[in-house]
Amino acid sequence: MNKWLRISLVVLGCISTAALLIFVGIQSRATTIHLEEIDISIHSDGESAFLTEIELKERLLREELIYEGQKVENLKIDSIENYISSMNEVKEVKAFTGIDGELHIQVELRQPIARIFNKFGESFYLDSEGYTMQPSELHTARVVVVNGNIPDRINSENVAALINNDSLKSIRKLDDIYRITTYVCKDTLLRAQIAQVFLNQEGDFVLTPQVGGQTIIFGTAHSDEEVENKFKKLKTFYQEAIPYEGWNTYSEISLKYENQIVCKKKS
């Protein structure tokens, strides 16, 4: 056999053996998952995240959905996704494995916009899409506090269901609360100024500001248009009257009546 041909065959054999060993090594590594190889990504639009990567990994460990030395083939991706989806603070989740054997988990959290204390002594959050959320023992959100004569509970229908059901709208207040707090959250001035929303026995929402000490009688909040018009009146009052009258001139500002603001001066 030609000398160069023999050398070529030997080199080719060595390369093939090395490639096979590398492939076997990768396959062997990919069959076992290590906890440090779990890639968890958590996204939240708001300032407050109700779940961290460490907390999620600990929950998965407690449920034995992941464990040290677990083979990739034993991962139950559907069970992992279903378990995370059932968490009150989770909006969306996607779990999958990469070609390197890593487990990837991508989570989007709900964004709380109000902390509600109802007339039954219960507390829960309302999120940016109108769903209720259980409070967390580990995390709190800096949001508007809403309390008073509120009949809605943690397991009440979401805002979308209330808006489309006239019989529920007459006995629930969650959709009205959602309109008010959503508007406040989206406005820089109001977000800094409005500290609390109270629902009194007459069915009027009453706002407590951070500055000024006035009682702001907001009234009802039956539509987006009504809420927008009332807050526009309040902002106009802040921008045009307060600079001349001062923050401590009035004890009450009423927005209840259409196209007017009724103020009561401090005695």
N, C-alpha and C positions, 0 to 999 in steps of 0.2 A: 504493500500500500504506500502510496506517495507520502513522504514525510510531512509535507505541509497539510495534507488532507487529514493525517492522524492528529496533528496539532490542533487543527480546526475542530475536529470532532471532540477532542478532550475539552477545549475551551467552551464549546457549545454545551457539553454535558455539565460542566461546572456552573455555567450561567443558568441552565434549566434547573439544576438542583437548588441553587441559591434562591431563584424565583419561587420554587415550590415551598422552600422553608419559610420564606417571607409570607407567602400566601397563607400557609398553615398557621403561622404566628398571628396574623391578622384575624383569621377566622376564629382561632382559639381565644384571642382577646375579646372579640366581638360577641362571644357566647356568654360572657360573664360581665355583669354590670357592677361597678363600684359606686358608692354613694357620692364620691367627689366628681363623678362623671355625669351627674344629673344636672342638666342645665334648666333652671327655673327662671322665667322672666315674668315679672308682674308689672302691669301698667295701670296707672290711675290718673284720671284727668284732674282731679281735685288735689288740694293740698294734703288731705288726710287719706292715708292708705290703711285700710282695716285688716290687711294681711301682708306679711313679709315672706320672703323666700325661705327663711329659716323656719318660720311657723308652719308653712305649707309642707315642708319636708318632714317636720316632726309629726304632723297629722297623718301623712302617708305612711310613715313608719309605724305609728300606733295601729293603723288599720291593716298593717302587714301587706300593703299594696306594693311597697318596695322594701328590700332588706339587703344586707351586705352579702355579697357572693351570689346574688340572684342572676339566673341565666336570662338572657334577653328573650329567649323563646318562652319563658315563663311569665313575662310581663303581660298583664291584662290591661291593655291600653283603654278599652271601652270602660272597664271598671274604674280605672283612674279618672277618666274624663267624667263619668257619671258621678263619682264621689265628689270631685271638685265642683262640678256644676250644682250640686245640692247645697253647697255652702251659701249662706244668705248674702254674703258680701261679694259674690262672684257674678259677673255679668256674662262673660264668655270664657271658654277654655279650649285649648287644643293641645293634645299630647301625641307624640310620635317618636320613633327611634331613627337615628341617623345611620349612615353606612359605617360609621366608626363604632357603633354599638352604644352610643350615648342616648340617654332618655331626655327628650326635650319637652318642656311643659311651658306653654305660653298662656298667661291669665290676664284678663281685663277685669278690673274691679268696678263695682257700682260707685257712683259719686253721690254722697249724701248732701242734701241742700237744707234740711230742717230737722231739728230734734223735737219730737212731739211728746207732750205729757197729757194724756187724755183724762177724762173725768172719772175713770175707773182706777186711777193711780198707776197706770201702765206707762211705759216709755219705749219709744222706738224712733227710728229715723225714716225720713222720706227721701227717696233718691231722685236724681235728675230726670228719670223716665216715669216717675209716678208710682214706683213700687215701694213697699215698706221693707225695712231692714231691722233685724234685731240689733240692739246695742251690743257693743263689744266690751269684755272685761279688760282688755289690754289697750284699746285705742278709743280716743274720742275725736270728734270732728268739731272744728270751729264754725258752726253754722247758726242760723237764726233759731232761737228757742220759741216754740209755739205751745201754748197751754190754755187752760180754761175749760169751757163746756163742750169738749170735743168728744163725739160719740164713736169715732172710728177707732178700730183696734188693730193690732199687729197683723191679724189674719183677715182684715177687711179687703174688699175688692180693690184692685188698683185703680188709678185715676182714669185710665182709658175706659175701663168697665163702667165707672160712675158716669162719665160724660155721655156715654151712649145708653144710659138707662135712667129715664126721667123719674121713676119711682124711687130709685136709690139716691138720686141727686137731692131729693127733698128731705132726706133723713141723714145724709152724710155730709161731711165738711172737708174731706180730704182733697177734693178737686179745687175747692176755693183756696185752701192752704197752699196747694201746689202752684196756683196762679200767682199768689202774692210772693211766695218765697222764691219762685223762679225769676220773677221780675227783679226782686231785690238782689239776687245773686249775680245777675247780669249787668247791674248798674254800679259803677264804682262808688258814687256818692252814697247811694242807699245802702250798699253793702257795709260801708263804714259807719253809717248813722243808725240803722235800725237794729236794735239789740233783741227785741222780743215782740211777739205777736200774741195777743190774748183774745179769746172768743168769749164775750160776755153772755149773760142769760137772755138778752134781747136779740142775739144773733148777729151783733156787730163785732167786727174785728177792731181791736184797739192796739195801736203800735206804741212801743216805748223806745224813744231815741236815746242814743249814747250821749248827746249834747243837748242842753236846753231845758230838760226837765218837763217838757210839755206832754200832755196826753194827746195822742193823735187818733181821733175817731175816724177810722177808715170806712166803717159800714160793711156792706156786702161785697162779694167778689164773684159775681155770677158769670162773668165773661172776661176774656182777655182784654177786650176793648174797655170795659169798665175799670179794670185794674190799671191799665195803661193811662187812662184819662185822669184817674185820681192821683197817681204818682207824678204825673206831669204837673198837676196843680201844686202838689207839695214841693216839687223841685223849683217851680217858679216862685213860690212863696219864700223858699230858702235863698234863692238868688236875688230876688228883688225887694223883699220886705225886711228880712233879717238884718242885712247890712245897715239899715236905717233905724229899725226898731230895737235891735239887739236880741240875743238869744234868750234872755230871761224876762222878756216883756209879757209873754203869753203863757197861760196855764193850760189852755186847751186849743187844739186846732181840729176843726171838723171838715172832713172831705166828703161827707155823706151826700151832700146835695149837689145836683148837676150844675156845672158851670159856675160854681162859687165856692169860696172858702169862708167858713164862719169861725172867727177867732174869739177867744175869751181872755181878756187881760187879767193878770194877777192883781189881786186886791192889795 
